[in-house]
Amino acid sequence: MRDETGQIIFGAKGKQKDKPQPNTDLRDTENVPLNESVESYFKREVLPHASDAWIDHEKTKIGYEIPFTRHFYVFQPPRLLNEIDAELKSITNRILTMLEKVGVSA
């Protein structure tokens, strides 16, 4: 965070004492390839665009993303409109028949 004059605001007490305070509106995350160090990625991809950015190592997580849709999705073309209309008509007729059985007129 910065004050009105543009100076960095530092924490006053606790764990944040003398550390620059983050502006949570500017917080961002990055997906770093597993075969690359976080620091080298940060220097190459982040610092040129945000020179006052830093890494909060307490929030750094190591994991792997598996894009299931990309690997397992099989396209199925939508049904024809006349098939959908026929199904809706059939369901509507079933509902009307059930309502007539219980004495409700539609």
Protein Blocks (a to p, Z undefined) as FASTA:
>chain_A
ZZfkopacddfbhjlgoiacddfklgccddddfkbcfklmmmmmmmmmmmmbccdfklpc
cdddddfklmmoccdddddfklmmmmmmmmmmmmmmmmmmnopaZZ
